[in-house]
Amino acid sequence: MMKNFQLRLLCFLFSALLISACSGEDNNAIETNQTEELVNLSLNISLMDLNRGQVTKQENGEFPECIVATPYYVEICIMQDDVEVVGKMDDPFRIDLAPNQMFTQNVPEMELPAGSYTLEYCSVYAEDGTILCLAPRIDSPMALLSDAPMPMAINLIAGTKPFPDVPVFCIEDREVNEFGYLLFDIEPTIVRNFCFFANYCSDSGRHYPARYSVEISVEGEIIYNDIVSNTGEYEEGKYFADPVCLELPVKLDYEEAEAYINYKLTLLPWDDVYEIDEEIEISGSLSRADIEEHLGEDGNIEYEHIFFNCQD
């Protein structure tokens, strides 16, 4: 009898301890959730008119003349330190604008813990997907005209409802590289790596690795300019030059063998290695077939080998 009583008492005490421990964990979870207050972030899109200064629909009831359609949504990427927390640079997050307003709607993805963030990218679109405006990057020519080029610092404080202004400019009549982007950063495009490697031959016939610059244009628009090959000395009196590898767009609206990419390589002088008396340029064009031809079955890229002043 006494043994049964002691056994029941031990079971009771053990159950009480379990209940107490679970209650403690629940309370801690509740306290943690209560202390991490989320801040609801909205972005106020400021449409910039280069001719007349800032014009927004909220203030003046009109858009700049360069806006050809009503802004409907934005695409953004927000980072904290080096982590993409809303959207990605290669896959931005879409947020619709509030009806008849130029600030973003409330969405769960924009409820963030208090802290420091950066807006890395922001573009504005019409309802049909036509891009209207873009926020320039800090290293672009258009950045000089912006009060807050990308990346733009955003500090979220608990208990506030922030509406930071994001200056954007019409993209009409301007090339995207003026904003610090390549065309295929903005328009979804298949890209492939393509590499150049070059040699220079002196008049005496001696071969050297070449120091050179690369310019690439697509449909008349320069997408890479003055990309210079990396060179160095790996042993005393022995020099190297790395290939120049670039991402090129694969445009499916051209025939496979139809050229739409133009390149220009310019030989540059290289102190202590070789001297050149005059500038040498080599130009050419590429098709989709040319790009795919340099991609091996194992995924390795075969270089387009260029020879400056060398005999065939």
N, C-alpha and C positions, 0 to 999 in steps of 0.2 A: 504493500500500500504506500509506504513511505517512498519507495523507489519510483513508483508511478508519479507521485506528487512532485518529486524532484525533477523527473524527466519533463513533466508538463511545464514546470517553472522555467527550466532551461530553454525550452522551445519558445515560451512567451518572451523571455528576455532577448533571445536572438532575433525574434520577429520585430520587437520594439527597436532594436538597434538598426535593422534593415530599413524600417520605415523612417527613422530619424535621419539616416544617411541619405535616403532618396529625397526627403524633404529639403535637406541642406543643398543637394545638387540642384533641385528645382529652383530654390530661392536664389542660388548663385546664377543660374541661367537667366532668371527674370531680371536680376540686378544688372547682368551684363548687357542684356537687350535694352534695358532702360537707359543705360549710360551711353550706348552708342547711338546717338541721335543722328538721323540722316538729314542732309540738307537737300532741298528740292531746287535744282539748278535749271534756270531757263536762260537761253541766249537771246539777246536783243540784237537783231541784225540791222546794222546801219548801212544803208545804201549810199555810196559816195558818188557824187557827180563832179568830175574834174573841172567842168566848166563853171559850175555855180556853187561849189562847196557841198556840204552835206544836205541831203534831202531824204526824208523818211516819210512814209505814208501817215504815221501817227501825228507828225508835226504839221505837215503841209497838205495832206490829203492827196498827194500826187507822187509819182515815181519819177526818177530821172529819165530823160528822153531815150537813153540807151537801153532801158528796160523794155523789151519787146513783148513781154507777157507777164501775167501776175505771178509773183513768187508764191510757191506752194509748199515746198519742203526744202530742208537743208540736209547735207551729208557732212558728218563730223568725225573726228577722232580726238579723244581726250586721253591723256597719259598722266600717270603719277610716277615720278621718277622715270624709270625706263620701261614701265609696264603699261600696256594699252588697256584701259579700263572701260572705255566706251568706244566701240568701233575699232577698226584697224586702219593703218595707212593704206593697205592694199584692199581693204573691204570696209569703207566708212559706214557709220551707223546713220540711218535715215530717221529724221524727225519732222513731222508735219508742222507747219506754222499754225498758230492760233487763227481762227477765222477772222479775216479782215484786219489782221495785226501782223507785225513783223517780229514777234518773239515766238519761241518754240513752245509747243504744247507740253503739258505735264505728262511725263512718261516714267515708268518705274526705273528704267535704265539710267535716268538722270538724277535719281535719288542717291546721293553719295555721302560717305562719312566726311566729317569736317577735315580739312587738310589743304595742302597745296597741290595744285594740278596745273597742267598746261593744255591748252587747246592747240593741237598740232595742225589741224586741217579744217577748213569750212568752205563749202560751196553751196550755192543757192540754185534751185531748179524750178522750172514751171511744172505744172501738173503732168504734162506729157513727157517729162524727162529732159527737156531742153535746158542745158546749163545757161544760167543768166549771169551769175556773179561768182567771184572767187576772192578769198582772202590771200593776199600775197605773203610769201615767206620772207623772213628777215634779210636773207642774202640775195634778194631779187631787186631789179630796178624799181618795181612798183612799191617796194617797201618804204622808199623815201617819202611817199605820199600818204602813208598810213600811220595813225597814232598807235596802232597795236598790231604789227605784223605777226605772222605765225613763226614760232610757237608763242602763244599769248598766255601769260600767267593768270591763273584764277585761284583766288584764296577763298575757300568755303569756311564760313564761321557758323558754328551751331546756333540755332535760334533765329537765323536770317533767311530771307527768300531773295537770293541774288539774281539780278538781271544784267550781267555784264554786256557792254556794247561790243559788237564784233564788226569792225569796218570791212566792207567788201566792195569790190569795184566791178563794173561791167566788164565782161570778157569779150563783148562784141568789138570787132575791129582791132583786137589785141591778140598777140600770140601768147599761148600759155607759158612759154618760157620767160616772158616778162614778169610773170608772177612767181617764178622759181620752180616751175613744174615742167615735165615733159608731156607731150600730147597723150601718151598712153598711161600717164598717171591719172588723167582726168577721164578719158574715155576707155571703157573696158576693152582691152586688146590683148591678143596672144603675143607674147614676146619670146625671143630666143637669143641666147648669148652668141655673139659672133666676135672672133678674135683676129687681130692683125699682128703679124710679125714682120720685121723689115731688116734688110741688110743694105749696107752702103759699100760700093766698090770704088776704090780710088782709081785714078787714071792709069796707075801702074798695075791694076788688077787685084790689089789686095782687098780681101773681104773684111768688113767690120760689122758688128751689130749696130743698127742705126738708132739714132735719137731723132724722133719725129713727132709731129702733131697730127691729130685726126679731126676732120670735120665731117659730120654726117647730116644729110638733109633728106626729108621724106616729103614728097609732093611739094617741093620747093621751100619747105619750112625747115630751118636749121634746128636740129634737136640736140646735137653735140657740137661744141665748138672749142678749138684749142685744147683738146685732150692730149697731153704730152706723155710719151712713154717714160716709164720709170727706168732709170739707168744707174749704174754704180760700178764699183771696182771690187771684185771678190778676192783677188790676189794682186800683189804689186805688179803693175803693168798689164793686168788682165781684167777685161771689162765685160759687163753684161747689160742687156736690155730686156726688160720683161715685155711680153705681148700686151697689147691694149685690147681688152675685152669689154664689149658694150652690149646692152640689151637693145635689140632691134625689133620693131613691130612686124608681125606676120599678118599682112592685110589680105583677107580672103576675097576682097572684091577685085583683085587683079588675077589675071591668068597666071598659072604656076611659073611660067618662064618669062613673064612680063616684068621688066625692071621698074621699080618705083623708089628705090633707095639709091642715093648718090653719095659717094665718099670722095674725100680728097686728103691725101697724105702729103705732108710737107716735110722735107728733110731739114733738120736743124743742126747747127754747128755743135761740136762736142769737144770742149777743151781737153787737151792732152791725149785725145784719141784720134781725131781727124780734123781736117780743115776743109771748108768748101768755099769755092770762089763765087758761086752764084746759087740762088734758090732753086731747088728742084722739087717739082710737084708731080704726083701721080694721082690720076682721077679714075674713077670707074663707077659702075652701077651694079646693083644686086637685085635679084628676084627672089621669090619664095623658094624656088628650086635651088638657088645658090646658097641660101641660108641653111636649108635642110641637108644639102649635100655635105656641108662641113660638120654635121652632127653625126658622130659615129654610132654604131649599134650599141656600144657599151656606154653611151652617154657622154663620152669624151668629145671635145671640140677640136677639129683640125683647123689650124691657123690658115688664114689667107696670107700667103708669103709674098711680100713686096720687095722688089730689088731696085734700089736707086743706083743708077749709073753702072749697072752690071750688064755684061753681054749675055744675050740669050744662050 
